[in-house]
Amino acid sequence: MKEVQDFYFKKAKKEGYPARSVYKLEEAQQKYHLLKPGNKVLDLGCQPGSWSMYAAKAVGPGGLVVGVDLTSGAIQTKVNSAKFNFLHGDITDELMLDKVREIRGEFDVIISDMAPRTTGNKWSDQQHSLILSRRVLEIALEMLAPQGNFYCKVFEGADFKEYFDTVRRYFKMTKVVKPKSSRNESREVFVLGMGFKKTTQSEE
Ligand SMILES: C[S@@+](CC[C@H](N)C(=O)[O-])C[C@H]1O[C@@H](n2cnc3c(N)ncnc32)[C@H](O)[C@@H]1O
C-alpha cells in the first residue's frame, strides 16, 4: 500500500500538483470526460488546489473555475488554464453561497473532494461526510446547468445507498467510482452524475 501512496505522491510532485488527490479526478476525467473545454466549474473543498489546477487546465482558457475552502492558500494554475477564483469560507454557510452566486449562478460541472475532519469513529465520520455530500447535492440542484456533471466524495457506510439513490433521480447516468489512486483502506468513494435533469426538482 505504501508503494502505491509513494507512487502517486511522487507523480503529483513531478507533475506540479500540491496533492496526490489530483489523480482521483484525473482517473474519472480520462474515463468519463466530465470536464469539457469552456466549462464553468465549481470546486468545493478545493485546497490545496490540485483539483482546481487540473480542472482549470482541462476546461482551458475559455473556462472558469471557482474554488471554495475553509482553508486559505495561494493556488497557482498552470499555463493555458481557465480563470480561477478562490473563495475562503464554509460551504454550509448560506452567506458563502451568496458569494458564489455573485460570481456565477450556474456551473457546467460541480466537483467536491470535501472531507470532514476525521475522528476515527467510522459512524460519525460517515455521517459528517454525508452532511457535506448532501449539501453538495443541494447546491447542484440550484446551480448545476441542464446536462451538467457532478463528482462528489462520500464516505461509504450505512446511509450511503439512500444518498446514491437520491443522486440517481437527478442524472441520466450515475456511477460509484473508486479510483485506483484512492487508498484501499479508505472508505471514500466518488459519486459521479452525468447529464443533470434540471427539471426533475421543480416537477416534484
Ligand atoms: C481532501 S481536501 C481537498 C483536496 C483538493 N481536492 C486537492 O486536490 O487539492 C478536502 C478539503 O475540504 C475542505 N472542507 C471541508 N469541509 C468544508 C466546508 N464545510 N466548506 C469548505 N471546505 C471544506 C477542507 O478544508 C479541505 O481543504
The ligand as an SDF file (V2000), in Angstrom:
LIG
                    3D

 27 29  0  0  0  0  0  0  0  0999 V2000
   -9.1350   16.3140    0.6690 C   0  0  0  0  0  0  0  0  0  0  0  0
   -9.0810   18.0650    0.7530 S   0  0  0  0  0  0  0  0  0  0  0  0
   -9.3200   18.5550   -0.9110 C   0  0  0  0  0  0  0  0  0  0  0  0
   -8.1230   18.3430   -1.7870 C   0  0  0  0  0  0  0  0  0  0  0  0
   -8.2830   19.0100   -3.1390 C   0  0  0  0  0  0  0  0  0  0  0  0
   -9.3290   18.3640   -3.9400 N   0  0  0  0  0  0  0  0  0  0  0  0
   -6.9950   18.9540   -3.9280 C   0  0  0  0  0  0  0  0  0  0  0  0
   -6.9300   18.1440   -4.8530 O   0  0  0  0  0  0  0  0  0  0  0  0
   -6.0770   19.7080   -3.6400 O   0  0  0  0  0  0  0  0  0  0  0  0
  -10.6220   18.4400    1.4850 C   0  0  0  0  0  0  0  0  0  0  0  0
  -10.8600   19.9140    1.7160 C   0  0  0  0  0  0  0  0  0  0  0  0
  -12.2300   20.1210    2.0600 O   0  0  0  0  0  0  0  0  0  0  0  0
  -12.2730   21.2980    2.8520 C   0  0  0  0  0  0  0  0  0  0  0  0
  -13.5610   21.3840    3.5370 N   0  0  0  0  0  0  0  0  0  0  0  0
  -14.0840   20.5240    4.4420 C   0  0  0  0  0  0  0  0  0  0  0  0
  -15.2800   20.9680    4.8790 N   0  0  0  0  0  0  0  0  0  0  0  0
  -15.5300   22.1350    4.2100 C   0  0  0  0  0  0  0  0  0  0  0  0
  -16.5960   23.0730    4.2350 C   0  0  0  0  0  0  0  0  0  0  0  0
  -17.6670   22.8970    5.0360 N   0  0  0  0  0  0  0  0  0  0  0  0
  -16.5410   24.1530    3.4270 N   0  0  0  0  0  0  0  0  0  0  0  0
  -15.4610   24.3430    2.6270 C   0  0  0  0  0  0  0  0  0  0  0  0
  -14.4100   23.4830    2.5650 N   0  0  0  0  0  0  0  0  0  0  0  0
  -14.4340   22.4000    3.3500 C   0  0  0  0  0  0  0  0  0  0  0  0
  -11.0890   21.1300    3.7940 C   0  0  0  0  0  0  0  0  0  0  0  0
  -10.6860   22.3780    4.3420 O   0  0  0  0  0  0  0  0  0  0  0  0
  -10.0280   20.5240    2.8600 C   0  0  0  0  0  0  0  0  0  0  0  0
   -9.1480   21.5110    2.3510 O   0  0  0  0  0  0  0  0  0  0  0  0
  1  2  1  0
  2  3  1  0
  2 10  1  0
  3  4  1  0
  4  5  1  0
  5  6  1  0
  5  7  1  0
  7  8  2  0
  7  9  1  0
 10 11  1  0
 11 12  1  0
 11 26  1  0
 12 13  1  0
 13 14  1  0
 13 24  1  0
 14 15  1  0
 14 23  1  0
 15 16  2  0
 16 17  1  0
 17 18  1  0
 17 23  2  0
 18 19  1  0
 18 20  2  0
 20 21  1  0
 21 22  2  0
 22 23  1  0
 24 25  1  0
 24 26  1  0
 26 27  1  0
M  CHG  2   2   1   9  -1
M  END
$$$$
